[in-house]
């Protein structure tokens, strides 16, 4: 019987060097923090002397939203934050 030598070929695991740690050039972006407005409900309704309640904001007409979903008043539009519906004001000059 012949003497034979066995050659084992093993794959190198993690043969490459470690990656150099990144050095960041710009500072981290500061995210917007939500500002809590106390008694914010007072901006949506007005109660007169006789006790009649008047809504100050336009309600969203989308049927899925239901009553009580108000649209935001911007200087040039009404905007619903839930469904994204936007009504842009017409310019008086006719531009």
C-alpha positions in Angstrom: 0.0 0.0 0.0 1.3 3.4 -1.0 1.7 6.2 1.5 -0.4 9.2 0.5 -0.6 12.6 1.9 -3.9 14.4 2.3 -4.0 18.1 1.5 -6.7 20.0 3.2 -7.7 23.3 1.7 -9.6 25.5 4.2 -11.2 28.8 3.3 -9.9 31.8 5.2 -12.6 33.3 7.3 -12.3 37.1 7.9 -9.0 37.3 6.1 -9.2 41.0 5.5 -8.1 43.7 7.9 -10.4 45.6 10.2 -12.1 48.7 8.6 -10.8 52.0 9.9 -13.3 53.9 12.0 -15.1 56.7 10.2 -14.4 60.3 11.0 -17.5 62.4 10.4 -17.1 65.8 8.8 -20.4 67.4 9.5 -22.3 67.6 12.8 -25.5 65.6 13.3 -28.7 67.1 12.0 -30.9 68.5 14.8 -34.4 67.1 14.4 -37.5 69.2 14.9 -39.1 68.7 18.3 -42.9 68.8 18.6 -44.0 71.8 20.6 -47.0 71.1 23.0 -49.4 74.0 23.0 -51.4 74.2 26.3 -55.2 74.6 25.8 -54.9 74.2 22.0 -58.6 73.4 21.8 -59.4 77.0 22.4 -58.1 77.9 18.9 -60.7 75.7 17.2 -64.0 76.8 18.9 -65.5 80.1 20.1 -68.4 80.3 22.5 -70.5 83.5 22.5 -72.5 84.9 25.4 -75.7 82.9 24.6 -73.7 79.6 24.8 -73.7 79.0 21.0 -70.5 77.2 19.8 -68.9 78.4 16.6 -66.1 76.6 14.8 -63.2 78.8 13.9 -61.4 76.4 11.5 -62.6 74.8 8.3 -63.5 71.1 8.7 -62.0 68.4 6.3 -64.8 67.2 4.0 -63.2 63.8 3.6 -65.7 61.2 4.7 -63.1 58.9 6.3 -61.9 61.6 8.7 -65.3 62.3 10.2 -66.4 65.4 12.0 -64.0 67.3 14.2 -61.0 67.0 11.9 -60.0 70.6 11.3 -57.8 71.9 8.5 -54.8 74.1 9.2 -54.9 77.8 8.4 -51.9 78.9 6.4 -51.4 82.3 4.8 -52.2 81.0 1.3 -54.1 77.7 1.8 -56.1 75.4 4.0 -54.4 72.0 4.6 -55.6 68.8 6.2 -52.7 67.1 8.1 -54.4 63.7 8.1 -55.3 63.1 4.4 -53.2 65.9 2.7 -56.1 67.7 1.2 -55.2 71.3 0.3 -57.4 74.3 -0.8 -55.3 77.2 -2.1 -56.8 80.7 -1.9 -57.6 82.5 -5.1 -55.5 85.7 -5.6 -57.6 88.9 -5.8 -55.6 90.4 -8.6 -56.3 87.6 -11.1 -52.6 86.8 -11.7 
